[in-house]
């Protein structure tokens, strides 16, 4: 019945539309998906995207997802629908920083990330899917900078990847040094920017100058 309704309400029936209908999970067959998905491959990816959303958001059950699809307006898009659901994710991976540290506060909820995005005026709100997937985690150092952590392979934990100031500008040097020292104390590795020593830096600087000749 759901498939028949979706077809009858989504305009002209074509072979491609029937292929999309067949590829779509039966739960997501609706005129709003059939008119926005062009190929069976897109339908398959949409199914997988919903599976991801449901794996990280306990509130995104079948009924909620189906209702969100049904409520889509003329200008709504499926990517925006998925983004709204991810913003409600409540099954985030374990953070590399423990709660309770006086200097380094881990972000453990999507609200933490969204509030930080507003305060620091950066693009963090556009990376919530990466947070939910465990591809990155953020902590705030003394309310002055955001520390970005990335996972290591072989289950070896996390590393400090970057330190961000407001608007994604570099944080002050003293803040960076303090944040790095804090991570060193906590046993969180980072890229060794001092590798090679001063002699290598002199070599590199001179070599770059020579490249322009």
C-alpha positions in Angstrom: 0.0 0.0 0.0 2.8 2.4 0.9 4.6 1.7 -2.4 1.4 2.2 -4.4 0.7 5.5 -2.7 4.2 6.7 -3.2 4.0 5.9 -6.9 0.6 7.4 -7.5 1.5 10.6 -5.8 5.0 11.2 -7.3 4.1 12.1 -10.9 4.9 10.2 -14.1 5.8 6.5 -13.5 9.0 5.5 -15.4 11.3 2.5 -15.4 13.9 4.5 -13.5 11.3 5.5 -10.8 10.3 1.8 -10.4 14.0 0.9 -10.0 14.4 3.6 -7.3 11.2 2.3 -5.6 12.6 -1.2 -5.6 16.0 -0.1 -4.2 14.4 2.0 -1.4 13.8 0.4 1.9 10.0 -0.2 2.2 9.9 2.0 5.3 11.1 5.1 3.4 8.9 4.7 0.3 7.1 8.0 0.0 6.4 10.6 -2.7 8.9 12.9 -1.0 11.7 10.4 -1.4 10.7 9.2 -4.9 10.7 12.8 -6.2 14.1 13.5 -4.7 16.1 10.4 -5.4 17.1 9.9 -9.0 18.9 6.5 -9.2 18.9 3.1 -7.4 22.4 3.9 -6.2 21.2 7.0 -4.5 18.4 5.1 -2.9 20.8 2.5 -1.6 23.0 5.2 -0.1 20.0 6.9 1.4 19.0 3.6 3.1 22.5 3.3 4.5 22.5 6.9 5.6 19.3 6.3 7.6 20.9 3.2 9.2 23.8 5.4 10.3 21.4 8.0 11.8 19.5 5.3 13.7 22.7 3.8 15.0 23.8 7.1 16.6 20.4 8.6 17.6 18.1 6.6 19.9 15.2 8.9 19.1 15.3 8.3 15.3 13.2 5.2 15.3 11.2 4.1 12.2 8.2 6.1 13.1 10.1 9.3 13.6 12.1 9.0 10.4 8.9 8.2 8.4 7.1 11.1 9.9 10.1 13.4 9.1 10.0 12.3 5.5 6.2 12.8 5.3 6.5 16.3 6.8 9.0 17.6 4.2 8.0 20.8 2.5 8.5 21.8 -1.2 11.9 23.3 -0.5 13.2 20.7 1.9 16.0 18.3 0.9 16.9 14.8 2.1 20.4 15.9 3.1 18.9 18.6 5.4 16.6 16.0 6.8 19.5 13.8 7.6 21.4 16.7 9.1 18.5 17.5 11.5 18.4 13.9 12.7 22.2 13.7 13.2 22.0 16.9 15.4 19.9 14.8 17.8 22.5 12.0 18.1 22.9 10.8 21.6 25.1 7.7 21.1 28.5 9.4 20.7 31.7 7.4 20.8 33.7 7.5 24.0 35.6 10.8 24.3 39.4 10.7 24.7 39.2 13.2 27.6 37.5 12.2 30.9 34.8 14.5 32.3 35.9 16.4 35.4 39.2 18.0 34.2 39.6 21.6 35.4 41.4 22.8 32.3 40.2 20.6 29.4 36.5 20.0 29.0 35.3 17.2 26.6 32.3 17.8 24.4 30.0 14.9 25.2 26.7 16.0 23.6 25.7 17.5 20.3 24.5 20.5 22.3 28.1 21.1 23.4 29.3 21.1 19.8 26.5 23.3 18.5 27.1 25.9 21.3 30.8 25.9 20.7 30.2 26.4 17.0 28.2 29.5 17.8 30.7 30.9 20.4 33.7 30.3 18.3 31.9 31.2 15.0 33.4 28.2 13.1 32.2 25.3 10.9 31.9 22.8 13.7 28.2 22.5 13.2 28.9 21.1 9.8 31.0 18.2 11.1 28.5 16.7 13.5 28.2 13.5 11.4 32.0 13.1 11.8 31.7 13.4 15.5 28.9 10.9 15.6 30.9 8.5 13.5 33.9 8.7 15.8 36.1 10.4 13.2 36.9 13.4 15.4 36.3 14.7 18.9 36.6 18.2 20.4 37.6 19.5 23.8 37.8 23.0 25.1 41.0 24.2 26.8 40.4 26.9 29.5 37.6 28.4 27.4 40.2 29.8 25.0 40.7 27.2 22.3 39.2 24.1 20.8 41.3 21.0 20.6 40.6 18.6 17.8 41.4 14.9 18.4 41.5 12.2 15.7 41.4 8.4 16.1 44.5 6.3 15.5 44.5 3.0 13.7 44.6 -0.4 15.4 42.5 0.8 18.3 45.5 2.8 19.6 43.4 5.7 21.0 43.4 9.3 19.9 45.9 12.0 19.0 45.8 15.8 19.3 45.4 16.9 15.7 44.8 20.6 15.7 44.2 23.6 18.0 41.6 26.1 16.9 41.0 29.7 18.1 37.8 31.7 17.3 36.8 31.7 13.7 39.3 28.9 13.1 42.2 31.3 13.5 45.3 30.0 15.2 45.2 30.1 19.0 47.8 32.3 20.8 51.2 30.6 21.2 51.0 30.4 25.0 47.5 28.8 24.7 48.8 26.2 22.2 51.8 25.4 24.4 49.6 25.0 27.5 47.2 22.8 25.6 50.0 20.6 24.2 51.5 20.3 27.6 48.2 19.3 29.0 47.7 16.6 26.4 51.3 15.4 27.0 50.4 15.0 30.7 47.3 13.0 29.9 49.3 10.7 27.6 47.6 11.9 24.4 50.1 11.9 21.5 50.5 14.6 18.9 52.6 15.3 15.8 56.1 16.1 16.7 56.6 19.4 15.0 60.1 19.7 16.5 61.4 16.7 14.6 64.5 17.4 12.6 65.8 20.1 14.9 66.9 23.6 14.1 69.6 22.5 11.6 66.9 20.9 9.4 64.7 24.0 9.7 67.6 26.1 8.5 68.2 23.7 5.6 64.5 23.7 4.7 64.3 27.5 4.8 67.4 27.9 2.6 66.2 25.2 0.2 62.9 26.9 -0.3 64.6 30.2 -1.0 66.8 28.4 -3.6 63.7 27.0 -5.3 62.6 30.5 -6.3 65.9 31.2 -8.1 
